[in-house]
Each structure stands twice: as C-alpha cells, then as structure tokens.
Amino acid sequence: MWEGYADPSFVKAFEEEHHCKVSASYMGSSDELVAKLRGGSAGNYDIISPSSDVATSIASAGLAAPLDLSKIPGYTQLSAQLTSLPLVRVNGQVYGVPFMWGPDPLIYDTTVSRSLRIVGTCFGSKYRGKISVWDDLSTVYMAAQVLGYDRPDSSRLYNLSDEQLEAVKKSCWS
C-alpha cells in the first residue's frame, strides 16, 4: 500500500465498524510490492493496492485471489470505464476493484520553460538531457501513452512489442 492510503481518519472508523485491526504495510514502488509477493509474502495480505502497472501481472502470476463480486454490492455502481478495464481481469475472473485514475505528475521549472503544455514536449530534442523521469515501470507506460501505443486499445500498453519498448526507452533514457 502506498503511504497515505491508510489514513487514520477512516481506518479507525473501519476498525470500529468491522471489529478488526488494520495493519498497513507500505511499499516504496510497484517493483517492491511484486518482489514481496513473489518472495512468499502474498499470504500475509488480505488486501493490496497495486498500481496499474503491475495489477495484471500480479493476477496472472497467481499472487492474488479472484474476487467474489457478490460480496461487493457497490461494484455494480462503479463507472463502466473502470470495471471494464482489462488490468484486473484474467481468464474471466476479476481480481481487483479500480477506484480511481489519474495522471502521472509532471513538475517543471517555469523559469526555464513557460510553454511546456503537454507531456509529449518532454520527449523532444530541445529538452534532451534536461528532464529526469522515475526509473520505474510506470514511466514506461507513461512514455508508451505519449507515443500513442495505447490507441486504439489501452491494454496494448501492457504488451509492447520489442520495437515499441525500444522506442519508449529511447524517448526516456537516451
């Protein structure tokens, strides 16, 4: 779980209502979560909150159990844009309940560039060597989106060809 996801203001109320004790474990990255699960810790967690860059691989590797949606009555009230995402579905089973999405943040120095309007600008030669990105799998997906590899099917981000992956690497790390 990412730091801050187990905010004491709602954890306490949850514990009181459900007569349980929440013991949160925080991970520094998606890679760390997957390593812990693969290392034999999967049985130690009742709930995990993986980011989209590893959700499918966790389910596919058997590191999570499918959900019984009959025990989640609010599931049908979620946006179809969330529930239809392939990242938490494997072999017809649902392994996760996506509850939000958002952009990867981009922070830049406005004294250097006041015209930086889209993420794609970062990958142009004008900024080569002046922009750093997080060395993490999520950056691969962000760059693949900038290059258009998510169109027309966003699940293509998680199955890049070797050529596409090379283009992503070149756009971020060269």
WOHU-V602834 format. One record per pair of residues at least 24 apart in sequence whose ideal C-beta (glycine too) atoms are under 10 Angstrom apart, sorted by the first residue. I is the first residue (numbers start at 1). J is the second residue. Records with the same first field share a line. If there is no record, write none. Layout:
I = J / J
//
This chain:
1 = 25 / 26 / 27 / 33 / 45 / 47 / 48 / 49 / 50
2 = 26 / 27 / 28 / 29 / 30 / 33 / 49 / 50 / 51
3 = 27 / 28
5 = 49
6 = 49
20 = 46
22 = 46 / 47
24 = 49
27 = 51
28 = 136
29 = 53 / 54 / 134 / 135 / 136 / 137 / 138
30 = 54 / 55 / 57 / 58 / 136 / 137 / 138
31 = 135 / 136 / 137 / 138
33 = 58 / 63
34 = 58 / 61 / 63 / 137
36 = 63
37 = 61 / 62 / 63 / 64
38 = 63
47 = 96 / 97
48 = 96
49 = 96 / 99
50 = 87 / 88 / 95 / 96
51 = 87 / 136 / 137 / 138 / 141
52 = 85 / 87 / 88 / 96 / 98 / 101 / 138 / 141 / 154 / 157 / 158
53 = 87 / 136 / 137 / 138 / 139 / 140 / 141 / 142 / 157 / 158
54 = 87 / 137 / 138 / 158
55 = 85 / 86 / 87 / 88 / 89 / 90 / 95 / 96 / 98 / 158
56 = 85 / 86 / 87 / 88 / 89 / 90 / 95 / 96 / 155 / 158 / 159
57 = 87 / 90 / 137 / 158
58 = 87 / 88 / 90 / 95 / 96
59 = 87 / 88 / 89 / 90 / 91 / 93 / 94 / 95 / 96
60 = 90 / 91 / 95
61 = 90
62 = 90
63 = 95
64 = 88 / 90 / 93 / 95 / 96
65 = 93 / 95
66 = 90 / 91 / 92 / 93 / 94 / 95 / 96
67 = 93 / 94 / 95 / 96 / 97
68 = 94
69 = 93 / 94 / 97
72 = 97
85 = 154 / 155
86 = 153 / 154 / 155 / 158
87 = 154 / 155 / 157 / 158
89 = 155
103 = 142 / 145
104 = 133 / 134 / 136 / 138 / 139 / 141 / 142 / 143 / 145
106 = 131 / 133 / 142
118 = 146
119 = 143 / 145 / 146
120 = 145 / 146 / 147 / 148 / 171
121 = 146
122 = 146 / 171 / 172
123 = 147 / 168 / 170 / 171 / 172
124 = 171
128 = 171 / 174
129 = 174
131 = 172
132 = 172
133 = 171 / 172 / 173
134 = 172
135 = 172 / 173
139 = 168 / 172 / 173
140 = 164 / 165 / 168 / 169 / 172 / 173
141 = 168
142 = 168 / 172
143 = 167 / 168 / 169 / 170 / 171 / 172 / 173
144 = 168 / 171 / 172
146 = 171 / 172
147 = 171
//
